[in-house]
């Protein structure tokens, strides 16, 4: 069972918002200590919600295990995105614990730059995680469409992600899959960190081999145990990619990429500022005892780095800094910032006439 150290919401940061404290979480004295599981019943999003309350319109993308769909709440008319999992596949590939973990984490988190769960329901064949529709697309799409960013733009996005990850780490949650594809842009131009399928509650070390190779830290590849330090590595890789247009260790040969990661072997393009190069060097340390974010000063080694010297962290938290890019959104169901969308909903067709998995999913 999951044990969360704290259940912190945005409401717990009034002191920070009032006092204009640039250290963000360091002086937050109101963090709740309630265990997440103690509040599970009150935070359950599934109460009196069923498939009949929603109308699925478009499949945004899908894979073997799940489909991402656009759905409308019939009563309110509000548009959401739903992550739909096939029960048959979950049981077949023993993914019960992983999906339950993702659901509980999404129910427990509440922060401006992190996606959260709005509703949960299930039917005979599927389970549905319903979240706000972040319609601006992701940073991976941005790079493919508009090309690499200058340092000022990248600094804005990474700064908001740093606050998001700092919040998660306060809960002892390690995301473990930070990359441009999982960083969405909302209608106002702010980021939303998404995809908590690999997120895990970590107090010391875990030994899972997971993630996306380009962004995986050396300690994961070594399979000798890792902690929350892997998120600082993947943030460094993401920062490099936003400005260079490609990840630092990318190679057509996976074995070469593997070796490059293990040795932190990469080159910075001409044009990278000295401060940026220095920050990357300290975030992409193979030795976790020397990696920025994982030292005695924690996030402050990153947030007080020279590359962030002009960043007002309080204004950033309160969304008082104008985003460098605001996506073009024509209406609530605009999916122009997504690829592979289609109206075919064959993934969601029922394949059984009875509730075959009632026992397996009774705790959902």
N, C-alpha and C positions, 0 to 999 in steps of 0.2 A: 504494500500500500504506500501511496505517496505521503511524504511528510514535508510540508513547507515550513520554513523557518518563520516567515512572515507572510501576511496577506496585505500588501500595500496598495493603496489606490491613489489616484491623483488628488483626492480630497485630503490626503495626509500631508500635502506639501504647501499648506497655507503660509507657514513661516517663511518658506523659501520664496514664495511669490511676493510676499509683503516686504521682506527685508532686502530684496535684490541681492541675495547672497550668491556670488559666483561659484561657490563650492557645491552648489546643488544639494546633494544628499547628505553632505557631511554634517550640516547643522539641523537636519530634519529631526525634530524631537517627538514627532507624533506618529511614527511608524507603528502600525498595529502589530501585536504579537500573536493574534489569534491564529491558531492552526487551521490550514485550509480545510482539512477533512472535518473539523468541528462545524464548519459553516457550509458543508457540502449541500445539505438539504435546502438551505435558504438561497444558495447560489445556483441551484439546478435550473437550467434554462428550458427544460422540457415540459414544465407544468402546463397541461391543457393545450398543448400544441401538437398538431398532427400533420400528415402530408396533405390533408384536405384544406389546410389553411394557406397553402402556397401553390403558386402556379409556375412551373419551370418553363422558361422560354427558350434559352439558348445554352448550348454546351460550349464552354470557353476552351477547355482542353480536357484530355483524359489519358489515363494509362491503364495498365492491367488491373490495378486495385481500386482506383477511384476516378470519379469524374468531377470536374469543376463546372458548375452551372450557374447561370443567372436565374434568379427566382424572385417572384413578386408576392409579397404578403397581401392576400386578397382583401382583407379588411381595411388595412391602412394604405395600401397602394405603394408602400415603400419597396425599393429594390435592394436585394441582398445577393450575396454570392454564397453558394452552398457547396461544401465539400462532401461528395456522396460516395460512400464506401459500400461495396458488395459484401454482404454478410458471408456468402459462400466462399469468397476469396479470403476474407479475414480468417475464417475458420481453417481453410485449407492450408494457408501459409502461416498459421499460428501468430497472427498479428493482433490478437485481442488486447494484450497488455499495452502494446504501442499505441493503439487507437484510443484506448481508455486514458492513457497518459496524456495524449494530445488534448482530448476533450477536457480533462480536469485542469490542465494548465490554462487553456483558453478561457475557461470559466473563472479562473482565479485572478487573472491579470487585468489591470486597468491603468493605462498610461497613454499619454497623447500620441506617442510614436510607435505604438505596438497594437497590432490587430487583436480583437477579442471576440468571444463567442456571444452572439445575440440570442440564438435559439438552438435547441437540439430536439430532434425527434427521430423516430424510426418507424418502419413499416415491415412488411413480411420479408422483403429481400434486401433492404438497404438501411443504413444509418446516415443521418444528415447533420452536418455541422454548419450552421447558418451564421455568417459573419457579415459585417458591413461590406458593401461593394466599393472597393477602392478603384475608381474608374480611370485613373491617370496612367495605368500601365506600370511596368517595373523599370529599374535602371538598366537592366540588360537590354530591354527594348529601346530605351533612350539612346544608348551607345550605338546600337545597330542603326537607328534612324537618323540620329544627329551627329554621330561621331564622338570622339573623346572630348572631355571637358577641360576647361582651364582650372587652375588651382582654386580660385575663389568659389566656383560652383561646387567642386568636389568637397571643399571644406564645409560648405553648408550641409550637404547631405551626410557626410561622415559625422559631423557634430551632432546631428539629430540621432543618428544611429548610436553614437557613443552614449547619449543619454538613455536611449532605449536599452542598450546592453547593460549599462550601469544599474538601471532599475531591475533587470532580470537577475543580475548577479547579487543584488541585495536580497533576493528571494532564494539564493543558491540555485538558480536556474541557469543552465548553460545551453545556449541555442544550438550550437554545433553545425549550423548550416548557413552561416552568414555569407551572402554573395549577392551581386547585383540583381539576379533573378528573383530573390526573395525580399527585395526592398521595393515596395510599391510607392507610387506618388499619388496623393489624394487630390481632390478637386481644387484645393487651395495651393498645392505645390509642396506640401509637407510630406515627410516619409512615413510609411507604416511598415514595420518589420513583420513579415508573415512567415508561414510554414513552420509550425512547431512540431512537425512529425518526428524530428530527431532530438528535440529539446529534452533535457533530463535534469532532474534534481540531483545536484552533486555537492556533497560537503567536503569530500576529500578527492578520491580518484575513482574513475570508472575505466572499464577495459573494452568497451564496445569499439568495433571497427566500423565507422560510419562517416558519412559526409560526401562531398563532391571532391574528387581527387585534387583538382586545381587549387582548392581552398583549404585542404586538410593540413593540419599542423604536423610537423615531424613526429611528435610524440604519439600521435594516433597511428602513423605508419609503423612506428617501432613496436606498437602493440604491448607496451610496457606500462600502460596506465596513463590517463590524462585527467586534467581538471579544467576549470573555467578558463585557463590560460589559452586554450585553443581558440576562443572567441577573439582574443586580441590579435592572434596570427591572421585569422580570416578577415578581420577588419583591415589589417595592413594590406593583405592581398587585394581586397576590394578597393581600397584607396588607390593603390597602384593602377588597377584596371580602369577606374573612372577617368584617370588622367592620361594614361598611355593608350587606352583603347583595347588592351588585352591584358590578361593576367601575367604576372612576372614569371611563372614557371611553366606556362603553356608550351607544349611540344606535341607533335603528331605521334611521337613514340612514347607510350605510357611509361615504359621503364626509364627513359631519360627524364621525363617529368618527375618521376618518383625520386630519382637521384638528385635532381635539382632542388626539390623540396627538402630532402634530408640534409643537404649541404647549404641551403639558403643561397643557391647559386642563381643570381639574376643580374641584369644590367638595367640601369636607369637611363631612359632616353635623354638626349640633349634637350634642354629646356626645363627639366626638373630643377626647381630651386634647391639651394643648399639646405634650407630648413626642411623641405619635404624629404630630401634624400636622408637626412639625419633621422627624421621621424620614422621613415620606413625601415631604416637599418635597425632601429631599436624595437620596433614592433615585430619585425621578422627575424628575431633571434632564435636560433635553434635551441640554445640553452634557456630553458624557461625561467631559471633563477635570475636571468639578466633581461628578460623580455619586459618591455614597458607594459604597464597595466597589471603585471603580476609581481611587482616589487612592493616594498613596504608602504609606499605612498599610493598604491593602487591606481585608480583612474587619474589621479592628479598628475602623475608623470606625463600622461598624454595630454590632458586638458590644459596644463600649464606649459606645454612645449612651445617653443618660439613660433612654430607654424600656426598656432592658434592664438597668437598674442592679441589679436584684435577681436576675438570672439567673446561676445557678451553671453555667457551661458544662461543667465537668468532670463534675458530677453528671448533667447532661443527657446527655452523651456516654455515660456508663455506665448510662443508663436508671434512675437513682436518684430521678428526680422523677416523682411520680404523675401520669399523664395526666389531663386534665380530663374525659375521656369514654372509657368502655370500651364498645365495641359489644356488642350482645347476639348471641351466637353459640350456637346450639343443638347443632350437631355439625360435624364436619369438612367436610361438604358443604353447609352452610347458605349459601344464596345470597340470603337475604332482604334483604341490603344492596346488591343489584344490581338494576338495572332492565332490562327488555327480554329477560330470560332466557327460554329456551324449549328444548324437547327436540328440535325439528326439526333434523336434521343434513344437510339437502340440500346445503348448501355443501360438505360434505366427501365427497360422492359422487364416485367415480372417473369420469373422462370419457375415459380412454384405456386401451388394452389393452397398450401397450408403453411403455417408458421413453423418451419423446420428447425429454427434456431432460437426458440423461446428461452430455453434453459441457458444457453451460452450468453445471451445478451440481456438477461434479466436485470443485471446490475447497471446497465446503461440507462 
